[in-house]
Amino acid sequence: MKYKKIVLAGGNGYLGTVLAAYYKDLADEVIILSRKANPATANVKTVVWDGQTEGEWISALNGADMLINLCGKNVNCRYTPENRQQIISSRVVPTALLGDAINKISDPPELWINVTSATIYRHAEDHAQDEATGETGNGFSIEVCKKWEQAFFDVDTPATRQVALRMGIVLGRNDGVFPRLLNLVKLGMGGMQGDGEQYVAWIHELDAAQITEYIYRHRELNGVINCTSPNAVKNKELMGIIRKAYGVPFGLPAPQWLLEIGARLIVTETELILKSRWVAPKRLLEAGYQFRFPLTQHAIHDILSTRV
């Protein structure tokens, strides 16, 4: 299928790069809305916006097959009052702005995907959380997700289908979480973090990209959709799989007290490591999506083989 135009709002980050690479051969045009101008490459170009105010960028949405919103300050930081405010506003404000823009143009996108987060669900070690029965919990990161999705669904776009895509941790070749975990393994520190019992809701970068296309083609899909592998993995098992795949027999574990110290030194929060995210993609499975990488072992081997 050939697309006319794919628009990636806030698409200069890791996942935006993955999606731009995926769609550049499938679409006549891929447009990235970004705060910084970048030189165009082939059919991928950048349109400057500030994510806060209307401007000429709105015309980029006209005639788009799909708009994917990826805006949001990186949560890999300390939750200071200033950072908390920026984390929320960097998600809520662009989302509301895009909704207003969609309703002002003559030929709005067919589909608007807001990439939110699977961390909206509670800490779960007892059973998987799906779209129908999953429970939200308490804490700052969960409140961020709630406000984010509320801003999204508060916008009524009659001509544009809306999907809140609750994304797990994206595992891929060049950026994101995996290269950092691999570095720990290389340094002999690739053991479990905390007690290692916390689940990791993950997704291979290729599946993350293909799922957006699958949602576009399956017009019955709307609302909330979990974007994770059907097989979440415990932290201790994930680290063991990476060590085995890379050929490192042992990795020093990092107990919680050490993580607390390390988090302060590298200016982050231990919640990002210790929260158990056990999430199931029930709606995708029911819709018939076939995961390219349903198992962690296969995903890790693929990523390492292409890195080498």
C-alpha positions in Angstrom: 0.0 0.0 0.0 1.3 3.5 -0.9 0.6 6.3 1.4 0.4 10.0 0.4 1.6 11.5 3.6 2.7 10.4 7.1 3.1 13.1 9.7 5.3 12.5 12.8 4.8 15.2 15.4 7.8 15.4 17.7 9.4 12.8 15.5 13.1 13.6 16.1 13.5 11.1 18.9 14.4 7.4 18.7 10.9 6.1 17.9 10.3 8.9 15.4 13.5 7.9 13.6 12.3 4.3 13.5 8.9 5.3 12.1 10.5 7.7 9.5 12.8 5.0 8.3 9.8 2.5 8.1 7.5 4.8 6.2 9.9 6.5 3.8 9.6 3.7 1.3 5.9 3.3 1.8 4.8 7.0 1.5 5.2 9.7 -1.0 6.1 12.1 1.8 7.0 11.8 5.5 6.9 15.0 7.4 8.4 15.5 10.9 7.1 18.3 13.0 10.1 19.5 15.0 11.4 22.5 17.0 14.6 22.4 15.0 15.0 22.6 11.2 16.8 19.6 9.6 17.9 19.1 6.0 15.5 17.0 4.0 16.6 13.5 2.9 14.8 11.9 0.0 11.1 12.2 0.8 11.5 12.9 4.5 11.4 16.6 5.5 11.1 18.6 8.6 8.5 21.4 9.3 9.3 23.6 12.2 6.8 24.1 15.0 7.0 24.9 18.7 4.3 22.5 19.8 2.5 25.3 21.6 1.1 27.7 19.0 -0.7 27.6 15.7 1.4 28.4 12.6 2.1 27.5 9.0 2.8 23.9 10.1 -0.9 23.2 10.2 -1.0 22.9 6.5 1.3 19.9 6.8 -1.6 18.0 8.3 -3.8 18.5 5.2 -4.3 15.4 3.2 -2.3 13.2 5.6 -3.2 9.5 5.8 -1.9 9.3 9.3 -0.7 11.6 12.1 1.5 10.0 14.8 2.1 12.2 17.9 5.3 11.4 19.7 5.7 14.6 21.7 6.9 14.5 25.3 9.9 15.4 27.5 12.0 12.4 28.3 11.0 11.0 31.7 14.6 9.9 32.3 15.2 12.6 34.9 14.6 13.5 38.5 11.0 14.3 39.3 11.6 17.9 40.5 8.7 20.3 40.5 10.1 22.0 37.3 10.6 18.7 35.5 7.1 17.4 36.6 5.5 20.5 35.1 7.5 20.1 31.8 6.8 16.4 31.5 3.1 17.1 31.7 2.9 20.2 29.6 5.1 18.8 26.9 2.5 16.1 26.4 -0.8 17.7 27.1 -0.2 21.0 25.2 0.9 19.6 21.8 -1.9 17.0 22.0 -4.6 19.6 22.5 -3.0 21.8 19.8 -3.0 19.0 17.2 -6.6 18.3 18.0 -7.6 21.9 17.4 -5.6 21.9 14.1 -7.2 18.8 12.8 -10.6 20.4 13.3 -9.6 23.5 11.4 -8.3 22.0 8.1 -10.3 21.0 5.1 -8.8 17.5 4.6 -7.8 16.1 8.0 -5.8 12.9 8.6 -7.7 9.7 8.4 -6.0 8.4 11.6 -4.5 10.1 14.6 -2.3 7.9 16.8 -1.2 9.4 20.1 1.7 7.3 21.4 1.2 7.2 25.1 2.7 4.8 27.6 2.0 1.3 29.0 3.2 2.6 32.4 -0.4 3.9 33.0 -1.1 0.5 34.5 -0.4 -0.4 38.2 2.7 -2.2 39.4 1.7 -5.8 38.4 3.4 -9.0 39.4 0.2 -11.1 39.7 -1.3 -11.0 36.2 -1.1 -9.1 33.0 -3.0 -5.8 32.5 -5.0 -5.5 29.3 -7.2 -2.8 27.8 -10.5 -4.3 29.2 -9.5 -5.2 32.7 -6.3 -3.4 33.4 -6.1 -1.3 36.5 -4.4 2.1 36.7 -2.4 2.8 39.9 -1.0 5.8 41.7 2.1 7.9 41.4 3.4 10.7 39.2 4.1 8.7 36.0 0.6 7.3 36.1 -1.0 10.7 36.6 1.0 12.0 33.6 -0.5 9.2 31.4 -4.0 9.9 32.7 -3.8 13.6 31.9 -2.2 12.9 28.6 -4.9 10.5 27.4 -7.6 12.8 28.8 -6.3 15.7 26.7 -6.3 13.3 23.7 -9.8 12.0 24.1 -11.3 15.4 25.1 -10.8 16.4 21.5 -13.6 15.4 19.3 -12.4 14.8 15.7 -15.4 13.4 13.7 -13.5 13.0 10.5 -10.4 11.5 12.1 -10.1 8.1 13.9 -8.3 8.3 17.2 -6.0 5.7 18.9 -4.1 6.1 22.1 -1.3 3.6 21.6 0.1 2.6 25.0 3.6 1.8 24.1 5.9 -0.5 26.0 9.7 -0.2 26.2 10.9 -0.2 22.6 13.9 -2.5 22.0 16.0 -1.6 19.0 19.4 -1.3 17.4 20.6 2.2 17.6 19.0 4.0 20.6 16.5 3.7 23.4 16.9 1.2 26.3 18.6 -1.7 24.7 22.1 -0.1 24.0 22.2 0.9 27.7 21.4 -2.5 28.9 24.0 -4.0 26.5 26.6 -1.6 27.9 25.9 -2.9 31.4 26.4 -6.5 30.1 29.7 -5.6 28.4 31.0 -4.0 31.7 30.1 -7.1 33.7 27.2 -5.3 35.5 24.4 -6.9 33.6 22.8 -8.7 36.5 19.2 -8.2 37.7 18.1 -4.8 39.0 16.4 -4.9 42.4 15.0 -8.3 43.1 14.6 -8.9 39.3 11.0 -10.0 39.7 9.6 -6.9 38.0 8.1 -7.5 34.6 9.2 -5.5 31.5 6.6 -4.7 28.9 8.6 -4.5 25.7 8.2 -4.3 22.0 10.6 -4.8 19.1 11.1 -1.6 17.1 9.9 -3.3 13.9 6.7 -4.5 15.5 6.1 -1.0 16.9 6.3 0.4 13.4 4.2 -2.3 11.8 1.5 -2.0 14.4 0.9 1.6 13.4 0.4 0.5 9.8 -1.8 -2.4 11.0 -4.0 0.0 12.9 -4.4 2.2 9.9 -5.5 -0.7 7.7 -7.9 -2.0 10.3 -10.4 0.8 10.6 -12.4 -1.0 13.3 -9.6 -0.3 15.7 -9.9 2.9 17.8 -9.6 4.0 21.4 -7.0 2.5 23.7 -4.6 -0.1 22.3 -1.7 -1.7 24.1 1.5 -1.9 22.1 3.6 -4.5 23.8 4.9 -8.0 23.1 2.4 -10.7 24.2 5.2 -12.1 26.3 6.4 -9.7 29.0 9.6 -10.8 30.7 11.0 -10.5 34.2 13.9 -8.2 34.6 16.3 -11.0 35.7 15.3 -13.1 32.7 15.8 -10.2 30.3 19.3 -9.5 31.6 20.1 -13.2 31.4 18.9 -13.4 27.8 21.1 -10.4 26.8 24.1 -11.9 28.6 23.7 -15.3 27.0 23.1 -13.8 23.5 26.2 -11.6 23.9 28.3 -14.4 25.4 28.9 -12.9 28.8 28.4 -15.6 31.5 28.0 -13.4 34.6 26.7 -10.0 35.5 26.8 -8.3 38.9 23.3 -7.5 40.2 22.3 -4.1 41.4 20.3 -4.2 44.6 17.7 -1.5 45.3 19.8 0.4 47.7 22.5 0.7 45.1 20.0 1.7 42.4 18.8 4.5 44.7 22.3 5.9 44.9 23.0 5.4 41.2 19.7 7.1 40.2 20.7 10.3 42.1 24.2 10.2 40.5 22.8 9.9 36.9 19.8 12.2 37.7 16.9 9.7 37.1 14.3 7.8 39.1 14.4 4.2 40.3 10.7 3.8 39.3 11.8 3.6 35.7 13.7 0.4 36.6 11.8 -1.2 39.5 8.2 -0.8 38.5 6.7 -4.0 37.2 5.0 -3.5 33.9 3.1 -6.6 33.0 1.0 -5.6 30.0 -0.9 -7.7 27.4 -1.8 -6.5 23.9 -5.3 -8.1 24.0 -6.9 -6.0 21.3 -4.1 -6.4 18.8 -4.2 -10.2 19.3 -8.0 -10.3 18.9 -7.7 -8.2 15.7 -5.3 -10.8 14.3 -2.0 -9.0 14.4 0.9 -11.4 14.0 4.0 -10.3 16.0 7.3 -10.5 14.2 9.1 -10.9 17.5 6.8 -12.3 20.2 9.6 -13.8 22.2 12.4 -11.8 24.0 15.1 -14.3 22.9 14.3 -13.8 19.2 14.1 -10.0 19.5 17.4 -9.8 21.3 19.1 -12.1 18.8 17.8 -10.0 15.9 19.0 -6.7 17.4 22.4 -8.1 18.2 22.8 -9.7 14.7 22.1 -6.4 13.0 24.3 -4.5 15.3 27.2 -6.7 14.6 
